[in-house]
Amino acid sequence: MNQILKTFILSPSDSMWLCYRENFKRFFEGRSPQFDAGIELIEMYQNRYGIFPSMDSLEKELTISGEMELLSFLQGVCSDPGVEIYPDTDSFVSGMRIIQKVTMEQDVFSQLAGFNNSLSAAKNTRFETVVDQVEGLMASLASVRDKARSDSQRSASALLFGPEACQEFRDLYTKNENLTLEGSGGHYFDLGIPGFESLQLKLGDLVTIGGFQSHGKSLLLRQIAYHLLTRYGLNVLFLSFEMFFNSVLAQFHIRHANNKMQFPGTPYVSYDRFKNGVLQEDEKNFLLGDASSDLVNNPNYGTLYLEEPCKGEYRVSDLLDKLRYVEDNYMPIHVVAVDYITLMHPFAQGSRAYEVRSAYNQMIKTLKNHALSHTDRKGARSPFLLISPVQISRHGLDDALKNDGKYDVSAIKDYSEIETSSDVILTTLIDSEMREDNKLRVQNLKYRDGKMVVDPKDFYCHFDRGGILSTIESRSQQDMIELIQRLQI
Amino acid sequence: MPNFDPNCTLCSETPGFVASELGNMVECTCVLKNLVLSYLTPVYANSKYMSKFNPVHIEGKNVWAVSKSSETFKSMIKSYLLNTGMRLKHQTTTPFEIINCFLGSGNDMERWRTDVLVILMGSDPPNKMYGTLLQNLIESRIRLGVQTLIHTKIPITSPGFVDTYSKSLSEFIRENFQRVDA
């Protein structure tokens, strides 16, 4: 929210003010008295003099009226280098949209957490009392919803979507049209996994990540997608058949907020605390303000397009339609990440095929062919990188566990086309001991373009930090206490 | 256990941080010491640390203590915060500061939404608003499931306490807080 104030004090724009004032004023009203007072002051100045106040004129105005606390707040906001100024309407709209959306999610989480606490703390467990509490929860959730809805009716820049909102997105994404891969240092990309740097990917490749259920396949997929997005500026179309759209988005935001190479000296943002709606002010401001807006607006990054498959039988044709739609309307796509491929419906519409395994193999082959032969909207060849996890059977897992936790390529034999079509095959494994230590083992089973990385490597999974994979362990609480006790503080 | 870095920048001129995506990992005692002191804030930095203090005694509970001096209480808080591995975010305040904040910026309860809120009572100028405001604040914290610790210099049933903070607050503390000796 402070970004909005700073923008209108230090770099105001008439059009932004006229189009969006009502929207952000109403949406954020009551969340921060100082923000409200700041906006009211700018509004008053605008009405009185027809111009935006400079910091100097605000200082005079507030000194005369004796509102020193507000003055020091505004001075703090304007002098804080960490508070971004939105340079144009695009970044303003997208920044505001992100803040609004996540703020609303926080509101919902807070309401639910408050309800949960009051329910568990209630001494009186009468049926009527519980019903009353549920009524209260529903009323408060309805007020969150109504606030979002009423904003969306007033302005296209609110939370929800409509033709105008789509146009804004379209304008924003048009910028991505000009994105070429020349600036990324060539056409080869590493996976962003320490120890696997020699595995170089290129557009048109198929990367598969094999693993048993809950063995970190999706986590590794997000890690690779995040790396390609931020390190190489590639545009990523991400489909998840397993997780809710908002959860995936939150994972990416929290993953980015906890990238301390990007944001050194900033607070950690805990995914658990986010889920429970108990982030503290500094964490919330950092997540919603700096980190989320950086992921959206940083010109060095690509754009993440999250597709929520809204139908039961999502086929390859649906994926290709969506790809075409996004490319025709928004931006070229360089990477398609599907979580995961075998959850797609393998039979074409109206097909009479009954052999499931061969249908899946055919589907994988089709996707690989499309990845290689894809053309952009002008008809030029424009291959994309396809990444997807695949499920390994319990039998395959058992074999790996008997073999010192190392998979053999036969573990993915259920779908022979994966072995044939994949350019890179990775596997993930978490045995019971590793699960206790929050560890995950990554192994390379195939690399078409060169020498495989022979030895599997173990990583620490920082689930609470958005799923960062690292060679460094988070210090446990017991370690920390032992260290402190040695310090003689 | 992580190794201490013998080449700490504070001990010699060689860099002592390991930069990583997870942040600057603390690998030497002096860096860790600074981190701990900064976590404690000046309020607790010089209080006595009881390394054997078992945090279970007050963990997750709303607790109040009465003593003429707050030093023992601060020592207990310091030991509690350190012996829970610095995972709890904390804030220490006085009723007077809470009133000032309330009058300055409206009903901004968000400001006090921390894991552990320590309220030092007993040196505040009288104000009729203490009772309602503090009770409201503590009730909202109880609903959120976060912990409040109170130290008073005088007994909460004494006329001095009741005159300053109200009878209702005195009763509220007695009903909702567990007394400890500090």
Boltz contact constraints between the chains, C-beta under 6 A:
constraints:
  - contact:
      token1: [A, 33]
      token2: [B, 105]
      max_distance: 6.0
  - contact:
      token1: [A, 33]
      token2: [B, 106]
      max_distance: 6.0
  - contact:
      token1: [A, 69]
      token2: [B, 104]
      max_distance: 6.0
  - contact:
      token1: [A, 114]
      token2: [B, 143]
      max_distance: 6.0
  - contact:
      token1: [A, 117]
      token2: [B, 143]
      max_distance: 6.0
  - contact:
      token1: [A, 117]
      token2: [B, 145]
      max_distance: 6.0
  - contact:
      token1: [A, 118]
      token2: [B, 143]
      max_distance: 6.0
  - contact:
      token1: [A, 259]
      token2: [B, 21]
      max_distance: 6.0
  - contact:
      token1: [A, 260]
      token2: [B, 21]
      max_distance: 6.0
  - contact:
      token1: [A, 260]
      token2: [B, 22]
      max_distance: 6.0
  - contact:
      token1: [A, 260]
      token2: [B, 23]
      max_distance: 6.0
  - contact:
      token1: [A, 261]
      token2: [B, 21]
      max_distance: 6.0
  - contact:
      token1: [A, 281]
      token2: [B, 110]
      max_distance: 6.0
  - contact:
      token1: [A, 468]
      token2: [B, 21]
      max_distance: 6.0
  - contact:
      token1: [A, 470]
      token2: [B, 22]
      max_distance: 6.0
  - contact:
      token1: [A, 472]
      token2: [B, 20]
      max_distance: 6.0
  - contact:
      token1: [A, 472]
      token2: [B, 22]
      max_distance: 6.0
  - contact:
      token1: [A, 477]
      token2: [B, 85]
      max_distance: 6.0
  - contact:
      token1: [A, 480]
      token2: [B, 85]
      max_distance: 6.0
  - contact:
      token1: [A, 481]
      token2: [B, 83]
      max_distance: 6.0
  - contact:
      token1: [A, 481]
      token2: [B, 85]
      max_distance: 6.0
  - contact:
      token1: [A, 484]
      token2: [B, 82]
      max_distance: 6.0
  - contact:
      token1: [A, 485]
      token2: [B, 51]
      max_distance: 6.0
  - contact:
      token1: [A, 487]
      token2: [B, 33]
      max_distance: 6.0
  - contact:
      token1: [A, 489]
      token2: [B, 36]
      max_distance: 6.0
  - contact:
      token1: [A, 489]
      token2: [B, 49]
      max_distance: 6.0
